[in-house]
Amino acid sequence: MLILREVRRAGLAAVLGVAPWLAATPTASVAQDPAPAPKVDPNAEGAPTQQPQVVKPATPGAGKADAPAKEGGGFAEARRGDVPEGAAEQVTPETDRAIELGLAWLAKSQNTDGSYGSGGYRGNIAVTSLAGLAFMANGSSPGRGPYGSQIDRALQYVMDNTAPSGFIAVPNAGTHGPMYSHGFGALFLAEAYGMSRRPELREKLTNAIRLIIDTQNAEGGWRYQPVRSDGDVSVTICQINALRAARNAGLFVPKETVDNCIRYVKQAQNPDGGFRYMLQTGASAFPRSAAGVVALYSASVYEAKEVERGVDYLKQYMPEIKFGQRFSHYFYGHYYAAQAMWIRGGADWNVWYPAIRDQLILKQNKESGFWPDSICQEYGTAMALIILQMPNNYLPIFQR
C-alpha cells in the first residue's frame, strides 16, 4: 500500500488511470476494438421463486450488443475531467491501513471454486463480482498485480455460470432476484474485459449485455427475472451500470434502450427529490435514491433538474453519516451515494468522502479486517473497499 500511496501523491493515478504495474501496457482503443460476428436484494417485495424462462430477442434493437462500437450507440460521452483536487490526500495513511487489511482478508476468504460469499450467500454471483471489483479498484487486473489471481478465479466462476443465453446465474440457486446478480456479474465482466481485452470475456459479455437489452420492459426498467414484465429502480441501476461499462469497453448499446431507461428513472422521482421503488407508488429512501442518481449519471444525464434534486435529497443524510447512524441496506446505499458524489466532484465530493471514509474505518473489524453485514462479511467488505478506493480512479466505470 505504500507504493500505491506514493503513486497517488505523485498524481500518476489521475494522469494514467491505471496501476503502476499496468502503466507500460498500452490499452486497446475502444473505437478500434473489432466486434466479433443476489440474492443481493435491497428492496425485495415478494417476488416469485421459480426458475426464470429467459426471453428471446423481440424488442427493437434486440441483439445489437455486438454491433460496431464506433457507431456510438445510445450513450453520450461519459463525464471526464481532472480527478477532484485533493482526492489523493483524502486517502490517508489510516485509510490505507484499513484498505490493506480488508483486501488481505478478502483474498483469504475466496472459496475453492473461485466464488465469494458465505452462509446463504455462498457462491453468490453479485458478491463474487463485487469482490473482484474491489481488487480491481486497488489497481490489480485479470492475471496481473497483487490480486490478479483472485480476480482470475472470480472471473472464471462468473463465466462458468453464464449460460449460452447470456444469463449469469448459478443453476438452481434459491433466489427470487437473479437480475441483481446478472447486473453485477455483467459489470464485472465489462470492467475486466476493458482492462484485459480477452476474447473469451467478450463473448460472455456480449451475450450478457444482449440479454439486458432484450429484457427491458415497456416502461424502460428491469426487475427480478430476465423477462419483460414490471420494473424497479434498484434492479434497473444494476442493468444500466452494466450497459455503461460495456459501452465503455467497446460494445454497442441501442439508443432506444438508454432513452427508455432515462424516462423510467425520471418518472420514479418523488417531489422531495428522492426516488421511489416502483413507478406506481412509494416513499423515497436513501439507498434507492442514490441508485436513481447514479442511473441517470450512467445514462449520461449530468445536467438535469432530476439530478440536482436527487443530489440535494442525498445531502440531507450527511448528519446521519457523520454520526454513524445505520439504515436499511447500508452498504448498498453508500456504494451508489459515493459513486454519485465522485462523478459530481467539487465540494460535494470533498465533504461526502471524508465523512463516509471515517465511518467505514470505525466500522471495520480491526483484528480480522472485514466489515460485518447481514448479507455476509464478504459483501460488506467488498462494498466498503470499493467506496474507500474510489479516489484511486482505477475502475473504468469510475474513471475521470
C-alpha positions in Angstrom: 0.0 0.0 0.0 3.0 2.3 0.5 3.7 2.1 -3.3 0.1 3.0 -4.1 0.1 5.9 -1.6 3.2 7.3 -3.3 1.7 6.9 -6.7 -1.4 8.9 -5.6 0.8 11.6 -4.1 2.6 11.9 -7.4 -0.6 12.3 -9.2 0.0 9.3 -11.6 -3.3 7.7 -11.0 -5.0 10.8 -12.3 -2.8 11.0 -15.3 -2.5 7.3 -16.2 -5.8 6.0 -14.9 -4.0 2.6 -14.4 -2.0 0.9 -11.7 1.8 1.2 -11.8 2.3 -2.4 -13.0 0.0 -1.7 -15.9 1.4 1.6 -17.0 3.8 0.1 -19.6 1.0 -1.9 -21.2 -0.9 0.0 -24.0 -4.6 0.0 -23.7 -6.6 -1.0 -26.8 -8.7 1.8 -28.2 -12.4 1.3 -27.8 -13.0 2.6 -31.3 -10.5 0.2 -32.8 -11.8 -2.8 -31.0 -13.3 -5.2 -33.6 -16.6 -6.7 -32.7 -16.9 -10.5 -33.4 -19.9 -11.8 -35.5 -28.2 -11.6 -5.4 -29.6 -12.9 -3.6 -28.4 -9.4 -3.1 -31.9 -7.9 -2.9 -32.0 -4.5 -1.2 -35.7 -3.9 -1.8 -37.4 -7.3 -2.4 -41.1 -7.3 -2.2 -42.4 -10.9 -2.5 -41.2 -11.8 -6.0 -41.7 -15.4 -7.2 -39.1 -18.1 -6.6 -39.5 -20.2 -9.7 -36.6 -20.6 -12.1 -37.0 -17.9 -14.8 -37.5 -18.5 -18.5 -35.2 -16.2 -20.4 -37.0 -14.3 -23.1 -35.9 -14.5 -26.8 -35.0 -11.3 -28.6 -38.1 -9.5 -29.7 -37.7 -5.8 -29.0 -36.5 -3.1 -31.3 -32.7 -3.0 -31.2 -32.6 -6.6 -29.9 -29.4 -8.5 -30.4 -27.3 -5.4 -31.2 -24.8 -5.8 -28.4 -22.2 -7.0 -30.8 -22.6 -4.2 -33.3 -19.6 -2.0 -34.1 -18.8 0.3 -31.1 -17.7 3.1 -33.4 -21.4 3.8 -34.1 -21.6 5.2 -30.5 -24.9 3.7 -29.5 -27.3 5.3 -27.0 -24.8 6.8 -24.6 -23.3 10.2 -24.8 -19.7 10.6 -23.7 -19.0 9.9 -20.1 -18.2 12.9 -17.9 -14.5 13.5 -18.0 -12.2 15.9 -16.2 -9.5 16.1 -13.6 -9.7 13.9 -10.6 -11.1 16.1 -7.8 -8.4 18.3 -6.3 -7.0 16.8 -3.1 -8.5 13.3 -3.7 -5.1 11.7 -3.3 -4.7 13.3 0.2 -8.2 12.1 1.2 -6.9 8.5 1.2 -5.0 9.0 4.5 -2.4 6.5 5.9 -5.1 5.3 8.3 -7.4 4.7 5.2 -4.5 2.8 3.5 -4.1 0.5 6.5 -7.8 -0.2 6.5 -7.8 -1.0 2.8 -4.7 -3.2 3.1 -6.2 -5.2 6.0 -9.6 -5.5 4.2 -8.0 -6.7 0.9 -5.9 -9.3 2.7 -9.0 -10.6 4.5 -10.9 -10.7 1.2 -8.1 -12.5 -0.6 -8.0 -15.2 2.0 -11.8 -15.6 2.0 -12.2 -16.8 -1.6 -14.0 -20.1 -1.9 -12.2 -23.1 -3.5 -14.4 -22.7 -6.7 -13.3 -19.0 -7.1 -16.5 -17.6 -5.7 -17.2 -15.3 -2.7 -19.9 -15.3 -0.1 -20.8 -17.4 2.9 -23.9 -18.8 4.6 -26.9 -18.4 2.4 -24.9 -16.2 0.0 -22.1 -18.7 -0.6 -21.2 -18.6 -4.3 -23.5 -15.6 -5.0 -22.6 -14.0 -8.3 -23.1 -10.5 -7.1 -20.9 -10.9 -4.1 -18.3 -12.6 -6.2 -18.4 -9.8 -8.7 -18.1 -7.1 -6.1 -15.1 -8.8 -4.6 -13.4 -8.9 -8.0 -14.2 -5.2 -8.4 -12.8 -4.4 -5.0 -9.4 -5.9 -6.1 -9.5 -4.1 -9.4 -10.2 -0.8 -7.5 -6.8 -1.3 -5.9 -5.1 -1.5 -9.3 -4.9 -5.2 -10.0 -6.4 -6.6 -13.2 -7.1 -10.1 -14.5 -3.9 -12.1 -14.0 -1.8 -9.0 -13.1 -1.0 -7.2 -9.9 -1.1 -8.4 -6.2 -4.6 -9.7 -6.6 -4.6 -10.8 -10.2 -5.0 -14.4 -9.4 -8.1 -13.8 -7.2 -9.7 -11.7 -10.0 -9.0 -14.5 -12.5 -10.6 -17.2 -10.3 -13.6 -15.0 -9.6 -14.0 -14.3 -13.3 -13.8 -17.9 -14.2 -16.6 -18.6 -11.7 -18.8 -16.0 -13.3 -18.0 -17.2 -16.8 -18.7 -20.8 -15.8 -22.1 -19.7 -14.6 -23.0 -17.7 -17.7 -25.5 -19.7 -19.9 -25.4 -19.6 -23.7 -28.4 -17.2 -23.5 -26.1 -14.8 -21.6 -27.9 -15.2 -18.3 -25.5 -15.0 -15.4 -26.9 -17.2 -12.6 -25.9 -20.2 -10.5 -28.2 -23.1 -11.6 -30.9 -24.0 -9.1 -29.9 -21.2 -6.7 -32.7 -20.3 -4.4 -33.1 -16.6 -5.2 -36.1 -14.6 -6.4 -34.0 -11.7 -7.6 -31.4 -13.1 -10.1 -31.2 -10.0 -12.2 -29.4 -8.3 -9.4 -26.6 -10.9 -9.7 -26.8 -10.7 -13.5 -26.3 -6.9 -13.5 -23.3 -7.1 -11.1 -21.9 -10.0 -13.0 -22.1 -8.2 -16.3 -20.5 -5.1 -14.8 -17.6 -7.3 -13.5 -17.2 -8.9 -17.0 -17.2 -5.5 -18.7 -14.7 -3.9 -16.4 -12.4 -7.0 -16.7 -12.8 -7.0 -20.5 -12.0 -3.3 -20.7 -8.7 -3.9 -18.8 -7.6 -7.2 -20.5 -9.4 -7.4 -23.9 -9.6 -11.2 -23.5 -11.7 -12.6 -26.3 -13.4 -15.2 -24.1 -14.6 -12.4 -21.8 -16.0 -10.5 -24.8 -18.1 -13.5 -25.9 -19.7 -13.9 -22.5 -20.1 -10.2 -22.0 -21.8 -9.7 -25.4 -24.4 -12.4 -24.6 -25.0 -11.0 -21.1 -25.5 -7.4 -22.5 -27.8 -8.7 -25.2 -30.0 -10.3 -22.5 -30.2 -7.0 -20.6 -31.2 -5.2 -23.8 -33.8 -7.8 -24.7 -35.4 -7.9 -21.2 -36.1 -4.2 -20.7 -39.8 -3.7 -20.0 -42.2 -1.4 -21.8 -41.7 1.3 -19.0 -37.9 1.2 -19.5 -36.9 -0.7 -16.4 -35.9 -4.1 -15.2 -36.9 -6.3 -12.3 -36.0 -9.6 -10.6 -36.4 -12.0 -13.5 -35.0 -11.8 -17.1 -38.4 -11.2 -18.6 -40.2 -8.1 -19.8 -42.7 -7.6 -17.0 -42.5 -4.9 -14.3 -39.5 -3.0 -13.1 -38.0 -1.3 -10.1 -35.2 1.3 -9.6 -32.9 -1.0 -7.6 -32.7 -3.6 -10.3 -32.6 -1.0 -13.1 -29.5 0.6 -11.8 -27.6 -2.7 -11.9 -28.5 -3.1 -15.6 -27.8 0.5 -16.8 -24.4 0.4 -14.9 -23.5 -2.8 -16.7 -24.6 -1.3 -20.1 -22.5 1.8 -19.4 -19.4 -0.3 -18.6 -19.9 -2.5 -21.7 -20.2 0.6 -23.9 -17.0 2.0 -22.3 -15.3 -1.3 -23.2 -16.5 -1.1 -26.9 -19.8 -2.8 -27.1 -22.8 -1.3 -28.8 -25.9 -0.4 -26.8 -29.0 0.9 -28.7 -30.1 4.5 -28.1 -33.6 3.3 -27.5 -32.6 1.2 -24.5 -30.8 4.1 -22.9 -33.6 6.7 -23.6 -36.2 4.3 -22.2 -34.2 3.8 -19.1 -33.8 7.6 -18.6 -37.5 8.1 -18.9 -38.2 5.3 -16.4 -35.8 6.7 -13.8 -37.0 10.2 -14.1 -40.6 9.1 -13.7 -39.6 7.3 -10.5 -38.6 10.6 -8.8 -40.8 11.9 -6.0 -41.5 15.6 -5.3 -38.9 15.6 -2.4 -36.1 14.7 -4.9 -35.7 11.1 -3.8 -36.7 8.1 -5.8 -39.4 5.5 -5.1 -39.0 1.8 -5.6 -41.5 1.4 -8.4 -43.4 3.8 -10.7 -46.8 3.2 -9.2 -46.3 4.5 -5.7 -43.9 4.5 -2.8 -41.9 6.8 -0.5 -38.3 8.0 -1.1 -35.4 6.3 0.7 -31.7 6.9 0.7 -30.4 3.6 -0.9 -32.7 3.7 -3.9 -32.4 7.5 -4.3 -28.6 7.1 -4.5 -29.2 4.4 -7.1 -31.5 6.7 -9.0 -29.0 9.5 -9.3 -26.3 7.1 -10.5 -28.6 5.5 -13.0 -29.0 8.9 -14.6 -25.3 9.6 -14.5 -24.6 6.2 -16.0 -27.0 7.1 -18.8 -25.0 10.3 -19.4 -27.6 12.6 -17.8 -25.3 15.0 -15.9 -27.1 18.4 -16.2 -30.8 18.0 -15.4 -33.2 19.1 -12.7 -33.8 15.5 -11.7 -30.0 15.1 -10.9 -29.9 18.3 -8.9 -32.9 17.4 -6.9 -31.6 13.9 -6.3 -28.2 15.1 -5.1 -29.9 17.6 -2.8 -32.0 14.8 -1.3 -28.9 12.7 -0.6 -27.1 15.6 1.1 -29.8 15.7 3.7 -28.3 12.5 5.1 -24.9 14.0 5.9 -25.7 14.4 9.6 -26.6 10.7 9.8 -23.4 9.7 8.1 -21.2 11.8 10.3 -22.8 10.4 13.5 -22.5 6.8 12.2 -26.2 6.0 12.1 -27.1 2.9 10.1 -30.2 2.4 8.0 -31.6 -0.4 5.9 -29.3 -1.6 3.1 -26.4 0.4 4.4 -23.6 -0.7 2.1 -25.8 -0.8 -1.0 -26.9 2.9 -0.4 -23.4 4.1 0.3 -21.9 2.2 -2.7 -24.2 4.3 -5.0 -24.0 7.5 -3.0 -20.2 7.5 -3.2 -20.4 7.0 -7.0 -22.9 9.9 -7.3 -20.6 12.3 -5.4 -17.5 11.1 -7.1 -19.0 11.8 -10.5 -20.3 15.1 -9.3 -17.0 16.1 -7.9 -16.2 19.5 -6.3 -17.3 20.5 -2.8 -20.0 17.8 -2.6 -17.3 15.0 -3.0 -14.9 16.8 -0.7 -17.5 16.8 2.1 -19.0 13.4 1.4 -16.0 11.2 1.1 -14.2 12.1 4.3 -17.5 11.5 6.2 -18.2 8.0 4.9 -14.4 7.2 4.9 -14.2 7.9 8.6 -17.3 5.9 9.4 -16.2 2.9 7.4 -12.8 2.9 9.2 -14.6 2.9 12.5 -16.9 0.0 11.5 -14.1 -2.3 10.3 -13.2 -5.3 12.4 -9.6 -4.2 13.2 -8.4 -7.7 14.1 -9.5 -9.6 11.0 -10.1 -6.8 8.5 -13.7 -7.4 7.4 -16.8 -5.3 7.5 -19.8 -7.0 9.0 -23.1 -7.0 7.2 -26.3 -9.0 7.5 -25.9 -10.4 3.9 -22.4 -11.7 4.6 -19.0 -10.3 5.6 -17.6 -10.7 2.1 -20.4 -8.4 0.7 -19.8 -5.7 3.4 -16.1 -5.9 2.9 -16.2 -5.6 -0.9 -18.6 -2.7 -0.8 -16.5 -0.8 1.8 -13.3 -1.4 -0.1 -14.8 -0.1 -3.4 -16.0 3.1 -1.6 -12.7 3.7 0.2 -10.7 3.2 -3.0 -12.7 5.4 -5.3 -10.1 8.2 -5.3 -7.7 5.7 -6.9 -9.6 6.2 -10.1 -8.7 2.7 -11.4 -12.1 1.1 -12.2 -13.1 2.2 -15.7 -16.7 2.8 -14.7 -15.5 5.5 -12.2 -12.6 7.0 -14.2 -12.5 10.7 -14.7 
